Each structure stands twice: as C-alpha cells, then as structure tokens.
Amino acid sequence: MLHYAVVFFVIALIAALFGFGGIAAGAASIAKILFFVFVIMAVATFVMSLLRK
C-alpha cells in the first residue's frame, strides 16, 4: 500500500510539473489517503502483535 502511495505521489509531481493541476491534486489526495490507510494498518498490526505475546 505504501508503494501505491509513492506511485501516486510521483504521478502528482509529474502532473504538476507539466501544468495539469486537476490531475495533480487528485493524485496527491489519493496518495495522502493511501498513506494514512497504510499508517493505520501498520499501527494496528503492531498493537495486535503486542497483544498476542
């Protein structure tokens, strides 16, 4: 999931470089959502592994 967030971030940077503001904003928002989902899942997995021990 982190990989897809980075991919959308790179797409946003390239789109912004070429002047496609709408596409860049959309890709950046998707990257942000995917990053936060990754962080939530990583924290949940860490907490679950602590509770199992």
CORQUIPE-V424545 format. One line per field, one symbol per residue. ss: DSSP state (~ for helix, > for strand, _ for the rest). phi: phi as a letter, one per 30 degrees, with the letter a starting at -180 (. if undefined). Layout:
ss = ???
phi = ???
//
This chain:
ss = _~~~~~~~~~~~~~~~~___~~~~~~~~~~~~~~~~~~~~~~~~~~~~~~~~_
phi = .ddddddddddddddddcjcddddddddddddddddddddddddddddddddd
//
